[in-house]
Amino acid sequence: MRARVNAVPGGHEGARLAADSLAPAFHALALGLVLLPGSRVLGVRAAVAGMVAGVVAGAAREAIGRPRPGVRAEGGFPSRHAASAAAIALVVTRERPVLGTVAQILAITGLAARVASADHEPLDVVAGVGLGAAVARIMRRRRARRPRRHP
């Protein structure tokens, strides 16, 4: 995939732009939901899921120490971007399916770009997505167990 992207004029630059846009786009999604009346709780839940997934992925990455394919020295397995994006997209999908589907498509695009730009190997991204999905599921189960307040 990297060779094909690099063979297209401007392909590497486009992949780099898409890869670098992933985190800001998902931060903006969570912030937008927090600021939008009626979506504040969802926005906070999405932001927390993204942060937890990113922290867990970072800790795992430090413990594993698997090198990246590109020039960056720090480890890349599992991908923190993949973990955070997956957690946020899946939390949003639960309550806002259309918006969540758009978030999933953006995540797939950005994560493929991270592979194409040599930030990660495909397995780094797959492991990160799995970790993010686990965090989203744990948050959903934890929320379901809490007793609901009635006014």
C-alpha positions as protocol buffer text, in pm:
chain_id: "A"
residue {
  index: 1
  type: MET
  ca { x: 0 y: 0 z: 0 }
}
residue {
  index: 2
  type: ARG
  ca { x: 282 y: 243 z: 82 }
}
residue {
  index: 3
  type: ALA
  ca { x: 442 y: 187 z: -257 }
}
residue {
  index: 4
  type: ARG
  ca { x: 114 y: 253 z: -439 }
}
residue {
  index: 5
  type: VAL
  ca { x: 46 y: 570 z: -240 }
}
residue {
  index: 6
  type: ASN
  ca { x: 400 y: 696 z: -300 }
}
residue {
  index: 7
  type: ALA
  ca { x: 371 y: 620 z: -673 }
}
residue {
  index: 8
  type: VAL
  ca { x: 82 y: 866 z: -709 }
}
residue {
  index: 9
  type: PRO
  ca { x: 193 y: 1230 z: -747 }
}
residue {
  index: 10
  type: GLY
  ca { x: 118 y: 1396 z: -414 }
}
residue {
  index: 11
  type: GLY
  ca { x: 12 y: 1062 z: -266 }
}
residue {
  index: 12
  type: HIS
  ca { x: 253 y: 1067 z: 24 }
}
residue {
  index: 13
  type: GLU
  ca { x: 164 y: 1428 z: 109 }
}
residue {
  index: 14
  type: GLY
  ca { x: -208 y: 1344 z: 95 }
}
residue {
  index: 15
  type: ALA
  ca { x: -160 y: 1044 z: 321 }
}
residue {
  index: 16
  type: ARG
  ca { x: 46 y: 1256 z: 561 }
}
residue {
  index: 17
  type: LEU
  ca { x: -229 y: 1521 z: 571 }
}
residue {
  index: 18
  type: ALA
  ca { x: -500 y: 1261 z: 636 }
}
residue {
  index: 19
  type: ALA
  ca { x: -288 y: 1093 z: 904 }
}
residue {
  index: 20
  type: ASP
  ca { x: -214 y: 1422 z: 1078 }
}
residue {
  index: 21
  type: SER
  ca { x: -581 y: 1525 z: 1067 }
}
residue {
  index: 22
  type: LEU
  ca { x: -707 y: 1217 z: 1252 }
}
residue {
  index: 23
  type: ALA
  ca { x: -651 y: 1326 z: 1612 }
}
residue {
  index: 24
  type: PRO
  ca { x: -770 y: 1687 z: 1569 }
}
residue {
  index: 25
  type: ALA
  ca { x: -1084 y: 1567 z: 1391 }
}
residue {
  index: 26
  type: PHE
  ca { x: -1178 y: 1333 z: 1674 }
}
residue {
  index: 27
  type: HIS
  ca { x: -1096 y: 1593 z: 1940 }
}
residue {
  index: 28
  type: ALA
  ca { x: -1323 y: 1835 z: 1754 }
}
residue {
  index: 29
  type: LEU
  ca { x: -1599 y: 1573 z: 1738 }
}
residue {
  index: 30
  type: ALA
  ca { x: -1592 y: 1515 z: 2114 }
}
residue {
  index: 31
  type: LEU
  ca { x: -1568 y: 1888 z: 2188 }
}
residue {
  index: 32
  type: GLY
  ca { x: -1851 y: 1964 z: 1946 }
}
residue {
  index: 33
  type: LEU
  ca { x: -2072 y: 1710 z: 2119 }
}
residue {
  index: 34
  type: VAL
  ca { x: -1985 y: 1857 z: 2460 }
}
residue {
  index: 35
  type: LEU
  ca { x: -2076 y: 2207 z: 2341 }
}
residue {
  index: 36
  type: LEU
  ca { x: -2397 y: 2101 z: 2164 }
}
residue {
  index: 37
  type: PRO
  ca { x: -2699 y: 2111 z: 2396 }
}
residue {
  index: 38
  type: GLY
  ca { x: -2849 y: 1767 z: 2432 }
}
residue {
  index: 39
  type: SER
  ca { x: -2520 y: 1595 z: 2351 }
}
residue {
  index: 40
  type: ARG
  ca { x: -2303 y: 1698 z: 2642 }
}
residue {
  index: 41
  type: VAL
  ca { x: -2310 y: 1364 z: 2821 }
}
residue {
  index: 42
  type: LEU
  ca { x: -2234 y: 1181 z: 2498 }
}
residue {
  index: 43
  type: GLY
  ca { x: -1945 y: 1418 z: 2426 }
}
residue {
  index: 44
  type: VAL
  ca { x: -1796 y: 1368 z: 2771 }
}
residue {
  index: 45
  type: ARG
  ca { x: -1840 y: 991 z: 2741 }
}
residue {
  index: 46
  type: ALA
  ca { x: -1670 y: 993 z: 2399 }
}
residue {
  index: 47
  type: ALA
  ca { x: -1383 y: 1210 z: 2525 }
}
residue {
  index: 48
  type: VAL
  ca { x: -1328 y: 989 z: 2829 }
}
residue {
  index: 49
  type: ALA
  ca { x: -1334 y: 674 z: 2613 }
}
residue {
  index: 50
  type: GLY
  ca { x: -1079 y: 826 z: 2376 }
}
residue {
  index: 51
  type: MET
  ca { x: -851 y: 933 z: 2660 }
}
residue {
  index: 52
  type: VAL
  ca { x: -870 y: 599 z: 2841 }
}
residue {
  index: 53
  type: ALA
  ca { x: -803 y: 406 z: 2520 }
}
residue {
  index: 54
  type: GLY
  ca { x: -509 y: 632 z: 2436 }
}
residue {
  index: 55
  type: VAL
  ca { x: -354 y: 599 z: 2782 }
}
residue {
  index: 56
  type: VAL
  ca { x: -392 y: 220 z: 2784 }
}
residue {
  index: 57
  type: ALA
  ca { x: -246 y: 196 z: 2432 }
}
residue {
  index: 58
  type: GLY
  ca { x: 44 y: 420 z: 2537 }
}
residue {
  index: 59
  type: ALA
  ca { x: 120 y: 206 z: 2839 }
}
residue {
  index: 60
  type: ALA
  ca { x: 104 y: -111 z: 2630 }
}
residue {
  index: 61
  type: ARG
  ca { x: 327 y: 47 z: 2368 }
}
residue {
  index: 62
  type: GLU
  ca { x: 590 y: 133 z: 2628 }
}
residue {
  index: 63
  type: ALA
  ca { x: 582 y: -220 z: 2770 }
}
residue {
  index: 64
  type: ILE
  ca { x: 599 y: -389 z: 2429 }
}
residue {
  index: 65
  type: GLY
  ca { x: 851 y: -159 z: 2259 }
}
residue {
  index: 66
  type: ARG
  ca { x: 784 y: -278 z: 1903 }
}
residue {
  index: 67
  type: PRO
  ca { x: 946 y: -33 z: 1657 }
}
residue {
  index: 68
  type: ARG
  ca { x: 757 y: 166 z: 1396 }
}
residue {
  index: 69
  type: PRO
  ca { x: 812 y: 120 z: 1023 }
}
residue {
  index: 70
  type: GLY
  ca { x: 918 y: 483 z: 966 }
}
residue {
  index: 71
  type: VAL
  ca { x: 1182 y: 708 z: 1116 }
}
residue {
  index: 72
  type: ARG
  ca { x: 1017 y: 772 z: 1454 }
}
residue {
  index: 73
  type: ALA
  ca { x: 1206 y: 608 z: 1737 }
}
residue {
  index: 74
  type: GLU
  ca { x: 924 y: 536 z: 1981 }
}
residue {
  index: 75
  type: GLY
  ca { x: 719 y: 220 z: 1958 }
}
residue {
  index: 76
  type: GLY
  ca { x: 404 y: 197 z: 1755 }
}
residue {
  index: 77
  type: PHE
  ca { x: 222 y: -114 z: 1878 }
}
residue {
  index: 78
  type: PRO
  ca { x: -63 y: -68 z: 1953 }
}
residue {
  index: 79
  type: SER
  ca { x: -157 y: 256 z: 1782 }
}
residue {
  index: 80
  type: ARG
  ca { x: -284 y: 520 z: 2026 }
}
residue {
  index: 81
  type: HIS
  ca { x: -457 y: 703 z: 1742 }
}
residue {
  index: 82
  type: ALA
  ca { x: -642 y: 386 z: 1643 }
}
residue {
  index: 83
  type: ALA
  ca { x: -743 y: 310 z: 2000 }
}
residue {
  index: 84
  type: SER
  ca { x: -874 y: 660 z: 2065 }
}
residue {
  index: 85
  type: ALA
  ca { x: -1051 y: 699 z: 1730 }
}
residue {
  index: 86
  type: ALA
  ca { x: -1219 y: 358 z: 1758 }
}
residue {
  index: 87
  type: ALA
  ca { x: -1333 y: 421 z: 2116 }
}
residue {
  index: 88
  type: ILE
  ca { x: -1478 y: 762 z: 2029 }
}
residue {
  index: 89
  type: ALA
  ca { x: -1647 y: 643 z: 1710 }
}
residue {
  index: 90
  type: LEU
  ca { x: -1804 y: 341 z: 1879 }
}
residue {
  index: 91
  type: VAL
  ca { x: -1930 y: 539 z: 2178 }
}
residue {
  index: 92
  type: VAL
  ca { x: -2087 y: 794 z: 1942 }
}
residue {
  index: 93
  type: THR
  ca { x: -2235 y: 521 z: 1720 }
}
residue {
  index: 94
  type: ARG
  ca { x: -2429 y: 378 z: 2011 }
}
residue {
  index: 95
  type: GLU
  ca { x: -2636 y: 695 z: 2056 }
}
residue {
  index: 96
  type: ARG
  ca { x: -2600 y: 870 z: 1721 }
}
residue {
  index: 97
  type: PRO
  ca { x: -2573 y: 598 z: 1454 }
}
residue {
  index: 98
  type: VAL
  ca { x: -2540 y: 830 z: 1153 }
}
residue {
  index: 99
  type: LEU
  ca { x: -2278 y: 1050 z: 1314 }
}
residue {
  index: 100
  type: GLY
  ca { x: -2102 y: 741 z: 1447 }
}
residue {
  index: 101
  type: THR
  ca { x: -2092 y: 585 z: 1101 }
}
residue {
  index: 102
  type: VAL
  ca { x: -1936 y: 903 z: 961 }
}
residue {
  index: 103
  type: ALA
  ca { x: -1682 y: 892 z: 1246 }
}
residue {
  index: 104
  type: GLN
  ca { x: -1602 y: 529 z: 1166 }
}
residue {
  index: 105
  type: ILE
  ca { x: -1544 y: 611 z: 799 }
}
residue {
  index: 106
  type: LEU
  ca { x: -1317 y: 901 z: 896 }
}
residue {
  index: 107
  type: ALA
  ca { x: -1130 y: 675 z: 1137 }
}
residue {
  index: 108
  type: ILE
  ca { x: -1074 y: 409 z: 871 }
}
residue {
  index: 109
  type: THR
  ca { x: -949 y: 672 z: 627 }
}
residue {
  index: 110
  type: GLY
  ca { x: -715 y: 833 z: 879 }
}
residue {
  index: 111
  type: LEU
  ca { x: -584 y: 502 z: 1006 }
}
residue {
  index: 112
  type: ALA
  ca { x: -519 y: 373 z: 653 }
}
residue {
  index: 113
  type: ALA
  ca { x: -329 y: 697 z: 595 }
}
residue {
  index: 114
  type: ARG
  ca { x: -120 y: 631 z: 907 }
}
residue {
  index: 115
  type: VAL
  ca { x: -19 y: 297 z: 754 }
}
residue {
  index: 116
  type: ALA
  ca { x: 42 y: 453 z: 410 }
}
residue {
  index: 117
  type: SER
  ca { x: 260 y: 728 z: 558 }
}
residue {
  index: 118
  type: ALA
  ca { x: 471 y: 472 z: 751 }
}
residue {
  index: 119
  type: ASP
  ca { x: 356 y: 585 z: 1094 }
}
residue {
  index: 120
  type: HIS
  ca { x: 230 y: 234 z: 1167 }
}
residue {
  index: 121
  type: GLU
  ca { x: 219 y: -120 z: 1043 }
}
residue {
  index: 122
  type: PRO
  ca { x: -130 y: -261 z: 978 }
}
residue {
  index: 123
  type: LEU
  ca { x: -108 y: -480 z: 1289 }
}
residue {
  index: 124
  type: ASP
  ca { x: -42 y: -169 z: 1503 }
}
residue {
  index: 125
  type: VAL
  ca { x: -368 y: -19 z: 1381 }
}
residue {
  index: 126
  type: VAL
  ca { x: -568 y: -342 z: 1417 }
}
residue {
  index: 127
  type: ALA
  ca { x: -448 y: -385 z: 1776 }
}
residue {
  index: 128
  type: GLY
  ca { x: -532 y: -23 z: 1853 }
}
residue {
  index: 129
  type: VAL
  ca { x: -882 y: -57 z: 1709 }
}
residue {
  index: 130
  type: GLY
  ca { x: -937 y: -373 z: 1913 }
}
residue {
  index: 131
  type: LEU
  ca { x: -824 y: -197 z: 2227 }
}
residue {
  index: 132
  type: GLY
  ca { x: -1050 y: 102 z: 2154 }
}
residue {
  index: 133
  type: ALA
  ca { x: -1345 y: -128 z: 2090 }
}
residue {
  index: 134
  type: ALA
  ca { x: -1282 y: -301 z: 2424 }
}
residue {
  index: 135
  type: VAL
  ca { x: -1276 y: 33 z: 2607 }
}
residue {
  index: 136
  type: ALA
  ca { x: -1601 y: 140 z: 2439 }
}
residue {
  index: 137
  type: ARG
  ca { x: -1765 y: -190 z: 2534 }
}
residue {
  index: 138
  type: ILE
  ca { x: -1647 y: -170 z: 2894 }
}
residue {
  index: 139
  type: MET
  ca { x: -1784 y: 182 z: 2921 }
}
residue {
  index: 140
  type: ARG
  ca { x: -2118 y: 70 z: 2779 }
}
residue {
  index: 141
  type: ARG
  ca { x: -2141 y: -220 z: 3024 }
}
residue {
  index: 142
  type: ARG
  ca { x: -2040 y: -1 z: 3316 }
}
residue {
  index: 143
  type: ARG
  ca { x: -2306 y: 253 z: 3222 }
}
residue {
  index: 144
  type: ALA
  ca { x: -2570 y: -19 z: 3191 }
}
residue {
  index: 145
  type: ARG
  ca { x: -2497 y: -145 z: 3545 }
}
residue {
  index: 146
  type: ARG
  ca { x: -2538 y: 192 z: 3714 }
}
residue {
  index: 147
  type: PRO
  ca { x: -2883 y: 252 z: 3859 }
}
residue {
  index: 148
  type: ARG
  ca { x: -3074 y: 520 z: 3673 }
}
residue {
  index: 149
  type: ARG
  ca { x: -3190 y: 824 z: 3863 }
}
residue {
  index: 150
  type: HIS
  ca { x: -3553 y: 919 z: 3836 }
}
residue {
  index: 151
  type: PRO
  ca { x: -3667 y: 1270 z: 3926 }
}
